[in-house]
Structure formats: C-alpha cells, structure tokens
Amino acid sequence: MLAFEYTGDPSLAGEVAVSLDAAKRQARERSAPLSDELLLLCVHGLLHVSGQGDESPADWRRMRTAEFETLARIL
C-alpha cells in the first residue's frame, strides 16, 4: 500500500494505491478474507493521507486504534 498526501489543491487530500498481490498474500498469512484485507489497507492508507504516522511504537499503537475505530464505524 502506498499513500500520497497532496498539498496545494484543497479539493484533493491524497491518493492510496493498494497492491492486489500483496493484499492476497497478507490475507492468506492472516487467514482473513481478501475483502477484509483490502478494506484494512484502504483505511490504513487513508489514515496516512490524513496525517497519521506509524513510525514510532506510540504512533503504531495510535494507528492500530484508529484503524479499529474506523473499521468499527464502517462495519
């Protein structure tokens, strides 16, 4: 998954690209449906576009919490 945050054009927040091959591999590794993995990757990318990081352990925990809360709202 790649996420690009755009600057300059307020009507565009950014772009998220998901590798289907990587999503399939990760879904198999987690024994999860591909649709769940794709949704998680999209949410993760959108959180990055909105400015959320996951580089430090504290940021990583915040990212996981934000993913869980966002997925709970969607599902």
C-alpha positions in Angstrom: 0.0 0.0 0.0 1.3 3.4 -0.9 -0.3 6.7 0.3 0.5 10.1 -1.1 -0.6 13.2 0.7 -1.3 16.1 -1.8 -0.6 19.7 -1.0 -1.7 22.8 -2.8 -5.2 21.7 -4.1 -7.6 21.7 -1.1 -10.1 19.6 -3.1 -7.6 16.6 -3.2 -6.5 15.1 0.1 -4.3 12.4 -1.5 -4.1 9.1 -3.2 -3.9 5.5 -1.9 -2.6 2.6 -4.0 -3.0 -1.0 -2.9 -1.2 -3.9 -4.4 -3.6 -6.7 -5.0 -0.8 -9.3 -5.0 0.4 -8.0 -1.6 -3.2 -7.9 -0.3 -3.8 -11.5 -1.3 -0.5 -12.6 0.4 -1.3 -10.8 3.6 -4.8 -12.1 3.6 -3.5 -15.7 3.3 -0.9 -15.0 6.1 -3.7 -13.8 8.4 -6.3 -16.4 7.3 -8.6 -13.4 6.5 -10.9 -12.8 3.6 -9.3 -10.8 0.8 -12.1 -8.2 1.1 -11.2 -7.6 4.8 -7.5 -7.2 3.9 -8.3 -4.7 1.1 -10.6 -2.7 3.4 -7.9 -2.6 6.1 -5.3 -1.5 3.6 -7.5 1.3 2.3 -8.3 2.5 5.8 -4.6 2.4 6.7 -3.7 4.4 3.6 -6.4 7.0 4.2 -5.2 7.4 7.7 -1.7 8.1 6.3 -3.2 10.6 3.9 -4.9 12.4 6.8 -1.5 12.7 8.5 -1.4 9.7 10.8 2.0 8.1 11.1 3.2 4.7 12.3 6.9 5.0 12.5 7.4 5.0 16.3 5.9 2.4 18.6 3.5 5.0 20.1 2.4 6.1 16.5 2.0 2.5 15.6 -0.4 1.9 18.5 -2.3 5.1 17.6 -2.6 3.9 14.0 -3.9 0.5 15.1 -6.5 2.1 17.4 -7.6 4.5 14.6 -7.9 1.5 12.2 -10.0 -0.4 14.6 -12.3 2.6 15.4 -12.7 3.4 11.7 -13.4 -0.2 10.7 -15.9 -0.4 13.6 -17.8 2.6 12.2 -17.7 1.2 8.6 -18.8 -2.3 9.5 
